[in-house]
Structure formats: C-alpha cells, structure tokens
C-alpha cells in the first residue's frame, strides 16, 4: 500500500507519542494539533505534525488526501456490545411505554429469554449475515474496534453457535474484534430452580468446548440480585481463568451487592454498567487497574438513573464509554450519541468523553497498543468530521451526523 499524506486537517485529535490508560485529571487532557497533517503507511499511522512542516513529506510517491478542514480523530473503541442477536424487541419497547415492568415482560416470555428463544432457531449463516451487516453500519458510524458478547444462547449448542459467529466476524471484519463468553447472562427456564446445575453446565461443558475451538478472549457474568450472586460469579470466573479467559463483568446495574470487590479480586479487565455505586465501591475501583465502563445509552433507554461518572472520575478511576448495543436495553451502537449522553447527562467534559470512548475503550479490550489514539504504529482507523467550529461541538450537536468520511486500515470506507 502506498504512503498517504492527509493534509489540511483543522484539528488532529488525541495525538500521543506514548499511551497508557487514563484516569483522574489525565482523562480531561486531550492533545490536539491544529492545522495538521497525518502520514499513513501500510494502513498504520506513520507520522504527523503541523502543516508548516509538511513540505518534507511531499513527493510524487506519496498519495495526497485533502482533509478540507475536517477534524480528524481516532475511531471509537466500543468495548461492550451484544451485536449478535436473532431479532429486535420493539414489541417490548411498546410494552414499557404502556407501563409494563421488566417482570411483567418476562412473564410474557420477553427479555433475555425472548432473545435466546429466537436465536436458538436461526441458522448460523443467517445470524452471521445479520451481525456482519450491523457491524458495517457501526463502522460507518465511526466504530473502529469492538467487543462482542455471547449470552443469548444459554445452552451449549447455542452459545457455541454465537461464539462461532463472533469468530467469523473477527476473521472477516476490517476492524479488530474481541469475543466474550457470556453464558452467565441469566438462568434458562429449565435451570431457574437449579443454579448449581447450570453453573456445572457452563464449567464442565461450555468452557472446555469454547477453549478447544478457540472461541473467546474474555468471560462475563451478570452479577445482580435475581441473576448471578457474587459467589456464583466467583466460581464462574475461576473456571474461566483455567482456560485463559479474563473477566469483563456486568456489575452494579441495579444494586450494589459486592460485585465490584469480587471483580477487582478476580483481576477483571473491566466492570461494566455501574449505575448504582457506593463510596466503598468507588474507592475499591479507584485503587485497582480495573476499568470502569459506563453505558449511558442503556440508562437512557431504560429511563434509569445515569452512572455517577463525576464521582467515579474524580476518585481516580479509569473510565471507558461503550454502547451496550443490544436488542433489549440499548438498541443503538452509535458511539457519537454515547459521547453526547456522557456530557449532557453525566457531566463529563467533551475531552473526557472522547478519551473514554477512544483510548480507554481500547484499553478496556486490551488493545491500547494498536488503536484508540493518533500514535505512530497504531492502526489508521480514523473519523473525518464535517467542518465543525470546535471540539465541544461533537457532543453538543447530538442529533447531527457530523461524520464526513471514515478510514479503516488506511482506506476510506
């Protein structure tokens, strides 16, 4: 691939020589070069600087791309999604508008079990095509790296089917994909009164097959009242660790029941949701390397209180933002909207939100060395905005499509 020289960039955003996960005050530091150029070689970032220094790179062997005054930033890194599902659930959306509770909807056969029932009968190739099309849509919305969970299978056969679909996405998608085994999403109907039996199925049957076929990077558990207890989560995480699967865990969405402490003790890469946080939860998390992944679009869709982002950030926690794209509680993978919600509803500064949705999102998938910032050697996965008056305009203009073009691996898509 020839070198490409991108010129006339109004703002080159999140420019860093070296990177590490950001926490506390560092999350608000977003390095920008005004009136910049960017050099791309073999799909990777090869250099950058001020337009006053661009002459040394201009020659006949370099393809020149005019950014025409665009703001250029690294693509979003969405570290929490449920992208693979068989069908949407807008009928439940209407039920909620009419006043039905989650329990009412579940009693009608809705919720996670609804998605599992539908997924069980869909052919694997159809499931893959649906998911691939969704992924292409997310790329056009600026996502340049993604994590995808299973969890709508809830049986050995269906969980493996989901994970095989994710593996095919990983092999064929132009962006990096990480896979998370989430068999512990809820208890299937036949195991509602036999939790030990379902956990035994996960440990004895699902995990060995997943390991044998190389289907997952991480393991997840929904630790919550009415779902998996802290002790049950610990058993599942220890079993996953035996197969090299690191925890990325659903905790503190509805209640604080000790999941944060247990997750930190299990060396979780991230703890996700965190709508309900005590002072002790925040202190434990701040003293750990575990990343707090906030999912404001789920709180928005479910009309729940938002995560206490300011308290979490100000305590020194590492914070990432993700979409939680799924058919039940966050049917959107639009990370631009997530960034806006973080600012509007959680009082994150634009710089904090952009860092959380790019660099820290990359670290929440252990991809901080390859995506998430404008750094030499990282993938040239880039968002080109339309002309905008300021960086803060990105979250401010929440209903506008500000994306002009997307580059993935050095190529426009």
Secondary structure by P-SEA (a helix, b strand, c coil): ccbbbbccccccccccccccccccccccbbbbbccbbbbbcccccccccccccccccccccbbbbbcccccccccccccccccccccccaaaaaaaaacccaaaaaaacccaaaaaaaaaaccaaaaaaaaaaaaaaaaaaccccbbbbccccccaaaaaaaaaaaaaaaacccbbbbbbbcccccccccccccaaaaaaaaacccaaaaaaaccccbbbbbcccccccaaaaaaaaaaaaaacbbbbcccccccccaaaaaaaaaccccccccccccaaaaaaaaaccbbbbbbaaaaaaacccccaaaaaaaaccbbbbbccccccccccccaaaaaaaaaacccccaaaaaaaacaaaaaaacccccccccccccccbbbbbcccccccccccccccccccccccccccc
